[in-house]
């Protein structure tokens, strides 16, 4: 539902054409299923500007438009660590080698001389092009592996990850299994820096219940995380009668977010129930990110946060 694309720096100056630029700006970034990779991490912008200077024939009047284009494309990007990069080789050769180490969903380039099956020629893509055509939503089985699989590409490239489920219960296997599967995808083939992980649930207002919840989090969740990885769990309370309702379920990251129709738990019985997952549009995402991930959130926080530290994943 959210895919990472490497983009050849020499392509970007060609997007100064208003129609072409509008197309790619509309199809990358927050609220879209495509996120651009800042590859190579420390040099991508410099390479883009070098390509513009080499191709613009002294048209300094285009610099402001170029600055705006680069700024918008750079708003949200995947920042890979330890990526393969050799400045003495063509960008595309290094990108293919990096793809072999840790796959991009696709590489967007000016040409594909070797006929690589994951390289898309930018001038040929449209909404029906394989690897470019990515759904904004999906209907999946309510199974832990299916839920994690649907968001796995997003989790492995994000560095700020927020799970929201008002009914999360760490002692119930149906919640534990989904969280464990999602953490597995987060760290399997990870390309980004160590993530910040937060989970938000809701208070129960029952005597002694918070102590039980805290104990279960600390007893059960460390084995789902790599050794030393922290996760913070907070329980929120609605600001009645005029506050936002604490009801919907989300996985939010700095790159985008997904809403769930039912919840972040698997089906308990061996049935065939399904759930609808939908990528949040930009306005939806920004609103939910402010409500949950910003400080302070749009809810009261009557209890202290619970911090758990990983002891090494069980799978």
N, C-alpha and C positions, 0 to 999 in steps of 0.2 A: 504493500500500500504506500510505502515511501521508499524510493529507490535512489541510489547514489550514482551520479554520472561524472566521469572525468571529462573536462572540456579543453580542447587544444587552445592554448592562449592565442595563437594566430587567427583563430576564428572570430574572436571578440570584436576586433576593429571592423569586420565586415557587417556587424550588427548595428553599425551607425545608420545604415539604411533604416528608415523609420518603420516600414512594414515588417522587415525581418527582425529588427530589434524588439518591436512590440510583441511579436510572436514568442520569442524566447524569454523575454521578461515575464510574459503571462504564463509561461509553462515551466518556470523554475521558481523555487522559493516557497515561503510560507503559504499554506493553503493549497499547494499543488502536491502531486505525488512524486515530484522530481526535485532532488536536492543536488546542487553542484558541489563537486569535490574541489577543495583548494589544493590542487595537486600541480606542481610540488608546493608543499605547505608554505615555505619561506620565500618562494620565488615566483609564484603564479602571477601576482600583480605586476612585478617587474617585467616578466616575460610579455604580458599583455601590452604594457606601455611600450616596450621595445618593438613589438610587432606594429603598433600604431604609428610610431615614429618612422618605421621603415616603409610604411605603406601609404601615409597620408599626403605625400608630396608637398609638405610644407603648409598644409591647410590648418594653420593655428586656430582659425575660427571654429574648428570642430572640437577643440580641447574641452570646452565646457560640457558639450554633449557626451564626450568620452568619459569625463569625470563622473557625470551622472550615471552613465551606463555601468561603469565599473563599480560605483558605490551601490547601486541597486542589486547587481549580480552578487556582490560580496556580503549582502545583508545577513544571510544565513548560509553557511558553507560547512561541509564536513572537513575537519582538519585532521588528516592522517598523521600518525606518529610512525617513525622508523620506516617511512616509505622508500622504495627503490627509486633513486634518481641520479642520473649521470649527466651533468651539464654539457659534456663533450659529445653527447649523442643527440639525435633528433628527439624532440619531445615524445612523439608517438612511439618510438622504440622503447623508451623508458616506461611509458604508460602501459604498454603491453606486458612488459616484465613485471611491473607492479600488480597488474591484473592477475598474473599467474600466481603471485604471492598471496594476494588478498583481493578477491574479485570485486570490481565495480559491477553495477548492473549493466552498464554499457559505457563505451568511450565515444564521445562526439568529436569528430575530426573533419578536416577538409577532404581527406582522401583515405583510401583503404588499400594500399598497394599490395599487401600480402593476402587480402581477402579474409581477414580475421572475422570470425562470426559474431564478435561482440563490439565491432566498430561500426558506428552509424555515420554516414556522410551527411553532414548537417543540411546541405542543400536539398537532400532527398526526403527528409522526414516530414511526416504529417500525422494526423491523429490516428491513422490506421497502421502505421509502421511498427512491425514487431520490435520489441524492446523499448520503443518510445511510447506506445499505447499502454498506459498503466491505469488501472481502475482506481476510482476514488472510494470505493466501498467493496465489501465482500460479505457473503453469507457463509458461515463456517459451522462445523459441528461444535457443540459446547464441550470440547475435550481440551485438556491442558495443552497437548502438543499442537492442536490446531490453532488455538488462541495465540500461543507463543510463536508459532510459525508465521502467522499473519502479520505480526509486528516485529519479527526478528531482525529484519534489515534496518529498521528504524532504531532499535535498541542498541545494536552493535556499533553504530556510528554516532550516537548521541552522548553528550557528557553531562546533561542535567535531566534526570528521568523522574517523573512524578506519576505514581499510581493513585487513583482515586476510586474508592469503593466504600460507601457509607456502612456497608454491612460486613466488611472484612472481619473475619474471625480466625486468628492464627491456629486455634486448636481444631478447626474443622478441616478435614482432609481436602475437601473440594476447593477451598481457598489456597491452602498450602501447596497443592499440586500445581495450580496455575502459576503462582508466584515463583515456585521453584523452576518451572519450565521457562518462564520469562527471563529469570536470572541466567539460566543456562544459555539462552540465545544472546543475552547481553554480553556475555564474556566469551562465547564461542567464536573464534575468528575475529576478535575485537580489533578494530583499526584505530580507534580514537583514544584519547587520554582516559585515565581512570574516571569513572562517572560519579557524580553526586546522585544518590538515590533517596527519594522520599516517598512515603506512603501515607495517605490521608484516609481516615475513617471517621466515624461519628461517635459521640459519647452515648452512654446508655443510661446515665443517672440512676444507677443502682448501687447500693452500699456494698463496698468491697469488690465490685465488678472490675474497676480499673486495675486494681492490684492483680487480679487474676489475668486480665488481658496483658498486662506488662510482663508478668511471669511467663505466660505462654509465648509471647514474642521473643523473649530472651532465651527461652529453652529450645524453641523450634526453628527460629529463622537463621541462626548463625551457620547451620550446615548447608544452607542454600547459597551462601556467598563465598567467594574466594577468601583465602586467609588474609585477614587485615582489612578487607573491604567493609566500610560502614554503610548502614542504612538507618534513616530516621523515620520513626512512625509517630504521627500526631493524630489526635482525635479532635474533631471540630464540633461546634454547636451552632445551629442556626440562630440568627439574630431576629427573633420574632418580635412583632408580627410583620415587620416590613423587610426583613432581610432575604437574601437569596436562599432558595431551597436547596438543602443538601440531599440530593437524590441521585443524580446521574453518575455514570461510571466512565472514567477516562484513563488513558495513558497519554501523558503530555511530555514533550521534550522541547529543548530549545530549537529544534528543527521542524516541529509540527506536532500534531496530536490526533488521537483516534477516540471516538466515542463508541460505547458498547450499549446495545439495546437491553441486555439482561443483566450482566454483571461480570466481575472478574473472578468467577468461580466456574468450575466444571459441573456438568450434569452428574448427579449422584448415582442414578440408576444407569444400567447399560442400555439406554434408549437411543433415540435418534434426534434429539432436540438440536436446534440450530440457533445461532445468534447473528444479528446484523452488526457489522463493524463499518464505521464511516469516518473517512478522513475529514477533519474539521476545516472548513473554509477559513480564510485569513481572519475575518472579523470575529467568527466564533472562537477560533483558537486564541486570539489576543485577549478576548474577554475572559475565557476560562483560565488562561495563564495568569492574568492579573488576579483572579479570584482565589486561586489555589497556590500558585508558585511564588507570587510576589509577597513582600513583607510590608505591612501585615496582610494576611489573607482577608477575604470578605466574610469570615466567620469568626466567632469567638473561639479562644483556645483555653478552656478551663483547666486543662491538665498539662503536666510537664511532658516534654517530648521524650520518647523512648529511643535510645540509640543502641543498635545491636552491631556487633563486629563479627565478621565472617571467620569461621574456623576451618574453611576448606569445603568445597562443594562435594556433595555425596554422590554425584554422577559425573 
